[in-house]
Amino acid sequence: MRGWSLRQRVIALLAVVGILLVGLAAVEGVMAARNRTQVDALLNKTGPLRVQSQELLNALLDQETAVRGYAVSGDRADLAPYDAGVRQERDVVTSMRALLADYPRIDDDLRIVEARAEQWRQSVAQPVVTTTAQRGTAAGQALITEDARQQFDDVRAAVEDLQAEILNARESNAREVRSTGNLLAVLLIVAALVVVIAGSLLLLSLDRMVVRPLTGLADQVREVAEGDFHHEISGSGPPEFMRLAEDVDAMRRRIAADLAEVREARERIEWVNSQLQQQAEELTRSNRDLEQFAYVASHDLQEPLRKVASFCQLLQRRYAGRLDERADQYIAFAVDGAQRMQRLINDLLAFSRIGRLTSGFTEVDLNKVMGDVAAQTESARQYADAELTWSELPVIRGEEPLLTNLLANLVSNSVKFRRPDVPPKVHVSARLVGEEWEITCRDNGIGIEPEFADKIFVIFQRLHSKDAYPGTGIGLAIVKKIVEYHGGRVWVDTDVAEGTAIRFTLPATPEDVEAAAAGSAGDAQAPEEADGPDGTAAADADQTAGGTSGPPAQPDGADRAEEAPEGGRTGGMRETVG
């Protein structure tokens, strides 16, 4: 067996054990089937036969008693037990005969009982009944002689012999059941011993053929791992382990050969890293200089632009109507261009400051932020007869000025891009999704086509001309940069039926996440909060500034609902101007 592989040795051992166990299982199966047959005969044949033999004796006794009673009384009603006993006797005999296929001796005794019972009825019972009916009770009693009694005793003796034979058959079945049960127990013990012995042999074989060779191989590999790459590895045991030792030694030789190359490569990499670090420092310094240059250049551009705008406005005021119409138009173009350049430079400065000039993250209540946004956009909303509402908003960690700028840009855009002759309605809501707050600014304006959903967040990208809608095209780029600076993402929900829904995420505080998890585990699901631009969420009270305090009207197609944050609590804050 020294040339056998580990697989062959294990298969051979398992085959021997399997053959022994299969043989034992086959014998146990045969004995179990035999035991089931014997138990079935004991419970379903000999047991019922004993009961039925007693019922047969009772039926015969009923017949004999009924005949004697009729001979005494002459009352035909006293023969009812006789007729019932005859029927019961036939039924019992039929039932017993169905169980006697495997018991010929009991069947013979049953036939004897039937013959003697029939003989007693013919020679005693029927003559007594007929004589009593025709000649009276005295004549009937005269027929019940000692010989008649002896005939019924013979019937009773035949029944007793039948019962004795049934009892013998039952005891024989019981002995066989005990014998097969004992044999099954012995076979199970033998099977257990075979399993224990086979397991012991398998453990010893595995220790000798697997554990010891692997332990020796592991010790040698450990020496190599500790740095002795010149230590040759040899194996022992089955052929697989010998080949494994050869492969490991080949790997050791390859590692030793590559190690020298690695050392050389490490030296080259260290030199390259030093060069990259120097370039990174230079790039950082260059970026810092570029930022400073852009900032200074933007400030320096402000002075000539202010001067150009101021003098153009002076020309416009002083010479308005004195020059021809074309001159007034040229002056208006110059004033508008200077003002647009000022706005563009200011927006670029604001864009460049995001994430560069920071005051640090603090806890910011977005409800307070929305109050500031409402104040900042009040004039624009008064001009457009706009309505601004918001549900209860969370407290997050961030920079309050940037978040105010973010929401102010979204609200201003919603008011700017309104539909003609339709009062703008803007609603801001929030819901907790996983570990983030998803905040939505939805309006009932002109909407955004799905193919332009990503384009609007690119700096200086405009979907309309400056004559149709004023602006520099940098507002939503600022929104995206602020959201990403706070660790979130922003997108346009193109599934809304009407208007525009811009959604963005902000990281939730651990307290909000834990509260939401506890609420979902212990409470029923919170009611949903309306996400339409009119903010039809249920609220205990509304806060109103500059307008009516009643619930805002629901625009067509804007009845989408969102889950209310913090376990279903909704805010009813509203800013209505008009």
C-alpha positions in Angstrom: 0.0 0.0 0.0 3.0 2.4 0.1 2.4 3.3 -3.6 -1.3 4.0 -2.9 -2.5 7.6 -3.0 -4.4 9.1 0.0 -7.6 9.0 -2.1 -7.1 5.2 -2.7 -6.4 4.5 0.9 -9.4 6.4 2.2 -11.7 4.8 -0.5 -10.5 1.3 0.4 -11.2 1.9 4.1 -14.6 3.4 3.4 -15.5 0.6 1.0 -14.8 -2.1 3.6 -16.8 -0.2 6.2 -19.6 0.5 3.7 -19.8 -3.2 2.7 -20.1 -4.2 6.4 -22.7 -1.5 7.1 -24.7 -2.4 4.0 -24.7 -6.1 5.0 -25.9 -5.2 8.5 -28.5 -2.9 7.1 -29.8 -5.6 4.8 -30.1 -8.1 7.6 -31.7 -5.5 9.8 -34.2 -4.6 7.0 -35.2 -8.3 6.7 -35.6 -8.7 10.4 -37.5 -5.4 10.7 -39.9 -6.5 8.0 -40.4 -9.8 9.7 -40.9 -8.1 13.0 -43.5 -5.8 11.5 -45.3 -8.8 10.1 -45.3 -10.6 13.5 -46.5 -7.4 15.3 -49.2 -7.0 12.7 -50.3 -10.6 13.2 -50.2 -10.1 17.0 -52.2 -6.9 16.9 -54.4 -7.2 13.9 -55.1 -11.0 13.8 -54.7 -13.0 17.0 -55.8 -10.2 19.2 -59.1 -9.6 17.3 -59.6 -13.4 17.0 -59.6 -13.7 20.8 -62.2 -11.0 21.1 -64.3 -12.5 18.3 -64.1 -16.0 19.8 -65.6 -14.5 23.0 -68.3 -12.8 21.0 -69.0 -16.1 19.3 -69.4 -17.8 22.7 -71.7 -15.0 23.9 -73.9 -15.3 20.7 -74.3 -19.1 21.4 -75.1 -18.5 25.0 -77.7 -16.0 24.0 -79.3 -18.6 21.7 -79.4 -21.3 24.4 -80.8 -18.8 27.0 -83.5 -17.5 24.6 -84.6 -21.1 23.7 -85.0 -22.1 27.4 -86.8 -18.9 28.2 -89.3 -19.3 25.4 -89.9 -22.9 26.5 -90.8 -21.6 30.0 -92.9 -18.5 28.9 -94.2 -19.3 25.5 -93.8 -15.6 24.6 -92.6 -15.1 21.1 -90.7 -12.0 22.1 -88.4 -14.1 24.2 -87.0 -15.6 20.9 -85.6 -12.2 19.8 -82.2 -12.9 21.5 -82.1 -16.3 19.7 -82.5 -14.7 16.3 -80.0 -11.9 17.1 -77.5 -14.5 18.4 -77.8 -16.5 15.2 -77.1 -13.4 13.1 -74.2 -12.4 15.4 -72.8 -15.9 15.1 -72.8 -15.7 11.4 -71.2 -12.2 11.3 -68.5 -13.2 13.8 -67.7 -16.4 11.9 -67.4 -14.4 8.6 -65.1 -11.9 10.3 -62.9 -14.5 11.9 -62.6 -16.5 8.7 -61.2 -13.3 7.0 -58.3 -13.4 9.5 -57.5 -17.2 9.3 -55.5 -17.4 6.1 -52.3 -18.1 8.0 -53.9 -20.2 10.8 -55.3 -23.5 9.4 -55.6 -25.2 12.8 -57.8 -22.3 14.1 -59.8 -22.5 11.0 -60.4 -26.3 11.6 -61.5 -25.6 15.2 -63.9 -22.9 14.0 -65.5 -25.3 11.6 -66.0 -27.8 14.4 -67.7 -25.0 16.5 -69.9 -24.2 13.5 -70.9 -27.9 13.0 -71.7 -28.5 16.6 -73.7 -25.3 16.9 -75.7 -26.2 13.8 -76.3 -29.7 15.2 -77.5 -28.3 18.5 -79.9 -26.0 16.7 -81.3 -28.8 14.5 -81.6 -31.4 17.3 -82.5 -29.1 20.2 -83.3 -25.5 19.5 -85.7 -25.8 16.5 -87.7 -28.8 18.0 -88.2 -26.9 21.3 -89.3 -23.8 19.5 -91.7 -25.7 17.2 -93.1 -27.9 20.0 -93.7 -24.9 22.4 -95.4 -22.9 19.6 -97.7 -25.9 18.7 -98.3 -27.8 22.0 -97.5 -25.4 24.8 -94.7 -24.7 27.3 -95.0 -28.1 29.1 -94.3 -30.0 25.9 -91.4 -27.7 25.1 -89.8 -28.0 28.5 -90.1 -31.8 28.2 -87.6 -31.7 25.2 -85.0 -29.9 27.3 -83.4 -33.0 28.7 -79.9 -33.8 30.0 -78.9 -35.0 26.5 -79.9 -31.6 25.1 -77.8 -29.9 27.8 -74.9 -32.2 27.0 -75.1 -31.2 23.3 -74.7 -27.5 24.2 -71.8 -28.3 26.5 -70.1 -29.9 23.6 -70.6 -26.7 21.6 -69.1 -24.7 24.5 -66.2 -27.1 24.8 -65.5 -26.7 21.0 -65.5 -22.9 21.6 -63.1 -23.3 24.5 -60.8 -25.4 22.3 -61.0 -22.6 19.6 -60.0 -20.0 22.2 -57.1 -22.1 23.4 -55.8 -22.5 19.9 -56.1 -18.8 19.3 -54.2 -18.1 22.6 -51.4 -20.5 21.5 -51.1 -18.7 18.2 -51.0 -15.3 20.0 -48.3 -16.5 22.4 -46.3 -17.9 19.5 -46.4 -14.5 17.7 -45.4 -12.7 20.9 -42.4 -15.0 21.3 -41.3 -14.3 17.7 -41.8 -10.6 18.1 -39.5 -10.6 21.2 -37.0 -12.8 19.4 -36.8 -10.5 16.3 -36.7 -7.4 18.5 -33.7 -8.8 20.4 -32.0 -9.7 17.2 -32.5 -6.1 15.8 -31.0 -4.7 19.0 -28.0 -7.0 18.6 -27.6 -5.9 15.0 -27.8 -2.2 15.9 -25.1 -2.8 18.6 -22.9 -4.5 16.0 -23.4 -1.7 13.5 -22.5 0.9 16.2 -19.3 -1.1 17.0 -18.4 -1.2 13.3 -18.9 2.6 13.0 -16.8 3.2 16.2 -14.0 0.9 15.0 -14.0 2.3 11.5 -13.9 5.9 12.9 -11.0 4.9 15.2 -9.1 3.4 12.3 -9.9 6.4 10.1 -8.6 8.8 12.8 -5.4 6.8 13.3 -4.9 6.6 9.5 -5.5 10.3 9.0 -3.0 11.0 11.8 -0.4 8.8 10.2 -1.1 9.6 6.6 -2.2 13.3 6.8 -1.6 15.1 10.1 2.0 14.1 10.6 3.2 14.7 7.0 1.3 18.1 6.9 2.8 19.1 10.3 6.3 18.4 9.1 5.7 20.2 5.8 4.2 23.2 7.7 7.2 23.4 10.0 9.5 23.5 7.0 7.3 26.2 5.3 7.4 28.2 8.5 11.2 28.2 8.5 11.1 29.6 4.9 8.4 32.2 5.9 10.7 33.4 8.7 13.3 34.3 6.1 15.4 31.2 5.5 14.7 31.1 1.7 17.6 28.7 1.2 16.1 25.9 3.3 15.2 22.9 1.0 11.7 21.4 1.6 11.2 17.6 1.6 8.0 15.7 2.0 6.8 12.3 3.4 3.6 10.3 3.4 1.3 9.6 0.4 2.4 10.5 -3.1 0.2 13.6 -3.1 2.1 15.1 -0.2 5.4 14.3 -1.8 4.3 16.2 -4.9 3.0 19.0 -2.7 6.4 19.3 -1.0 8.1 19.4 -4.4 5.7 22.1 -5.6 6.3 24.1 -2.4 10.0 23.8 -2.8 9.7 25.0 -6.4 7.7 27.9 -5.2 10.5 28.7 -2.6 13.1 28.7 -5.3 11.0 31.0 -7.4 10.4 33.3 -4.5 14.1 33.4 -3.7 14.8 34.2 -7.3 12.1 36.9 -7.4 13.2 38.4 -4.1 16.4 39.8 -5.6 14.4 41.4 -8.4 11.9 42.8 -5.8 14.7 44.5 -3.9 15.9 46.1 -7.1 12.4 47.1 -8.0 11.8 48.5 -4.5 14.8 50.8 -4.9 13.6 52.0 -8.3 10.0 52.5 -6.9 11.4 54.5 -3.9 13.2 56.8 -6.4 10.1 57.2 -8.5 8.0 57.9 -5.4 10.4 60.6 -4.3 10.0 62.2 -7.8 6.2 61.9 -7.7 6.1 63.5 -4.2 8.1 66.4 -5.5 5.8 66.8 -8.5 2.7 66.6 -6.2 4.2 69.3 -4.0 4.8 71.4 -7.1 1.3 70.7 -8.3 -0.2 71.7 -5.0 1.8 74.9 -5.0 0.7 75.6 -8.6 -3.0 75.0 -7.7 -2.7 77.3 -4.7 -1.1 80.0 -6.9 -3.8 79.5 -9.6 -6.6 79.8 -7.0 -5.0 83.0 -5.6 -4.5 84.3 -9.1 -8.2 83.6 -10.0 -9.4 85.3 -6.8 -7.2 88.3 -7.2 -8.0 88.6 -10.9 -11.7 88.4 -10.1 -11.3 91.2 -7.6 -9.2 93.3 -9.9 -11.8 92.9 -12.6 -14.5 94.3 -10.3 -13.1 97.8 -10.3 -13.0 98.4 -14.1 -16.4 96.7 -14.4 -17.9 98.9 -11.7 -16.4 102.0 -13.4 -17.8 100.9 -16.9 -21.2 100.2 -15.4 -21.3 103.4 -13.4 -20.4 105.7 -16.3 -22.7 103.8 -18.7 -25.5 104.3 -16.3 -24.6 108.0 -16.0 -24.7 108.3 -19.7 -28.0 106.5 -19.8 -29.5 108.9 -17.2 -28.0 112.1 -18.5 -28.5 111.6 -22.2 -31.6 109.5 -22.3 -33.9 110.9 -25.0 -31.3 113.5 -26.2 -29.5 111.1 -28.5 -31.1 109.0 -31.2 -32.8 105.7 -30.5 -29.8 103.6 -31.7 -27.5 105.5 -29.2 -29.9 104.7 -26.3 -29.9 101.1 -27.4 -26.1 100.9 -27.5 -25.9 102.5 -24.0 -28.5 99.9 -22.7 -26.4 97.1 -24.2 -23.3 98.4 -22.5 -25.0 98.7 -19.1 -26.5 95.2 -19.4 -23.2 93.6 -20.5 -21.3 95.2 -17.6 -24.0 94.1 -15.1 -24.0 90.6 -16.5 -20.2 90.5 -16.3 -20.4 91.6 -12.6 -22.9 88.9 -11.8 -20.9 86.3 -13.7 -17.7 87.2 -11.8 -19.6 87.1 -8.4 -21.0 83.7 -9.2 -17.6 82.4 -10.2 -16.2 83.7 -6.9 -18.9 82.0 -5.0 -18.3 78.8 -6.9 -14.6 78.9 -6.3 -15.1 79.6 -2.5 -17.1 76.4 -2.0 -15.0 73.9 0.0 -12.0 76.3 0.0 -13.1 78.9 2.5 -14.7 76.8 5.2 -16.0 77.5 8.7 -16.3 73.9 9.7 -19.4 71.7 10.0 -22.0 72.3 12.7 -25.5 71.1 13.4 -27.8 73.0 11.1 -31.6 73.1 11.5 -33.0 73.1 7.9 -36.3 74.6 9.2 -34.4 77.7 10.3 -32.5 77.7 6.9 -35.8 77.6 5.1 -36.9 80.7 7.1 -33.8 82.5 5.9 -34.4 81.3 2.3 -38.0 82.6 2.5 -36.7 86.0 3.6 -34.0 86.1 0.8 -36.5 85.2 -1.9 -39.4 87.4 -0.7 -39.1 90.0 -3.3 -39.0 87.5 -6.2 -41.9 85.6 -4.8 -43.9 88.8 -4.3 -43.3 89.7 -8.0 -44.4 86.2 -9.2 -47.2 85.8 -6.7 -45.4 82.6 -5.5 -46.2 80.3 -2.6 -43.4 78.6 -0.7 -44.2 75.7 1.8 -42.0 73.1 3.5 -42.6 70.1 5.7 -40.7 69.5 8.9 -37.0 69.2 7.9 -34.2 67.5 9.8 -31.1 68.7 11.6 -27.9 67.8 9.8 -24.2 68.5 10.0 -23.0 71.0 7.5 -22.1 74.7 6.8 -25.2 76.8 7.3 -24.3 79.5 4.7 -23.7 77.0 2.0 -26.9 75.1 2.8 -28.8 78.4 2.7 -27.3 79.2 -0.7 -28.2 75.7 -1.9 -31.9 75.9 -0.9 -32.1 79.6 -2.0 -30.8 78.6 -5.5 -33.4 75.8 -5.8 -36.3 78.0 -4.6 -35.3 80.9 -6.9 -35.0 78.5 -9.9 -38.5 77.1 -9.1 -39.9 80.7 -9.0 -38.0 81.8 -12.1 -39.0 78.9 -14.4 -42.8 79.2 -13.8 -45.6 78.6 -16.2 -47.3 81.7 -17.7 -50.5 82.7 -15.8 -50.0 80.0 -13.2 -49.0 81.1 -9.7 -45.8 79.3 -8.7 -46.0 76.8 -5.8 -42.8 75.4 -4.3 -42.7 72.7 -1.7 -39.6 71.4 0.2 -39.8 68.0 2.0 -37.5 65.4 3.4 -37.5 61.7 4.2 -35.0 59.3 5.7 -33.7 56.7 3.2 -31.2 54.4 4.9 -28.5 56.5 6.4 -29.3 59.6 4.3 -31.9 62.4 4.3 -33.4 62.7 0.8 -34.6 66.3 0.4 -36.9 67.3 -2.4 -37.7 70.7 -3.9 -40.7 70.4 -6.1 -42.6 73.0 -8.1 -45.4 73.3 -10.6 -43.3 75.1 -13.2 -42.4 74.4 -16.8 -40.5 71.2 -16.0 -37.3 69.6 -17.5 -37.1 67.2 -20.3 -35.5 63.9 -19.3 -32.7 64.3 -21.9 -31.6 67.5 -20.2 -31.7 66.1 -16.6 -27.9 65.9 -16.3 -27.0 68.9 -18.4 -28.5 71.4 -16.1 -25.9 70.8 -13.4 -23.0 71.6 -15.7 -21.5 75.1 -15.2 -22.6 77.7 -17.8 -25.1 75.3 -19.4 -28.4 77.0 -20.2 -31.5 75.4 -21.7 -33.1 78.8 -22.5 -31.9 82.1 -23.9 -31.0 84.9 -21.5 -33.8 87.0 -22.9 -36.4 84.3 -21.9 -35.0 83.6 -18.4 -32.2 85.8 -16.9 -29.2 84.3 -15.1 -25.6 83.2 -15.5 -26.2 79.4 -15.8 -24.1 78.6 -12.8 -26.8 78.3 -10.0 -27.4 74.6 -10.3 -23.6 73.9 -10.7 -23.2 75.7 -7.3 -26.0 73.5 -5.9 -24.2 70.3 -7.1 -20.9 71.4 -5.7 -22.4 72.2 -2.3 -24.2 68.9 -2.2 -21.1 66.9 -3.1 -19.0 69.0 -0.6 -21.5 67.7 2.1 -21.1 64.1 0.9 -24.4 63.8 -1.0 -25.7 63.6 -4.6 -28.2 65.6 -6.5 -30.5 64.6 -9.4 -33.7 65.5 -11.3 -36.7 63.2 -10.7 -38.0 62.7 -14.2 -41.0 60.6 -13.1 -43.1 63.5 -11.8 -46.3 64.2 -13.8 -46.0 68.0 -13.6 -43.4 70.6 -12.8 -39.9 69.8 -11.6 -38.7 67.8 -8.7 -35.0 68.2 -7.8 -33.8 65.7 -5.1 -30.6 65.7 -3.2 -29.2 63.7 -0.3 -27.3 64.7 2.9 -25.8 62.3 5.5 -28.1 61.8 8.4 -26.9 62.0 12.0 -26.5 58.7 13.9 -29.3 59.8 16.3 -31.8 60.0 13.4 -30.7 56.7 12.0 -31.1 54.9 15.4 -34.4 56.6 16.0 -35.7 55.5 12.6 -34.5 51.9 13.2 -36.2 51.8 16.7 -39.4 53.3 15.3 -39.6 50.7 12.4 -39.0 47.9 14.8 -41.5 48.9 17.5 -44.2 51.0 15.9 -46.5 50.8 12.9 -45.3 52.3 9.7 -45.6 56.1 9.7 -48.3 57.8 7.5 -47.0 59.2 4.3 -46.4 62.9 3.8 -47.5 64.7 0.7 -44.6 65.6 -1.7 -46.5 67.9 -4.0 -45.4 71.5 -4.5 -48.3 72.6 -2.3 -47.2 70.6 0.7 -50.5 68.9 1.7 -48.9 67.1 4.6 -51.0 66.8 7.8 -49.9 69.3 10.4 -51.0 70.5 13.8 -50.5 74.2 12.9 -49.2 76.3 10.0 -46.7 79.2 10.3 -47.7 81.9 7.8 -45.8 85.0 6.8 -47.3 87.7 4.6 -50.3 85.7 3.4 -53.2 83.5 4.3 -52.9 80.7 6.8 -55.4 78.2 5.2 -54.2 75.0 3.5 -52.7 75.7 0.0 -54.6 74.5 -3.0 -53.6 71.2 -4.6 -52.3 71.7 -8.2 -53.3 69.2 -10.8 -51.1 66.1 -11.0 -49.1 67.1 -7.9 -50.6 64.7 -5.4 -47.5 62.5 -4.9 -46.8 61.6 -1.3 -43.6 60.9 0.6 -42.9 59.3 4.0 -42.7 61.9 6.7 -39.4 62.0 8.5 -38.9 60.9 12.1 -41.6 58.3 12.4 -44.4 60.1 10.6 -44.1 63.6 12.2 -44.9 66.3 9.6 -44.4 70.0 9.7 -46.9 72.5 8.5 -44.6 75.5 8.0 -45.6 77.7 5.1 -44.3 80.9 3.6 -46.9 82.5 1.4 -46.5 85.8 -0.4 -49.0 87.3 -2.7 
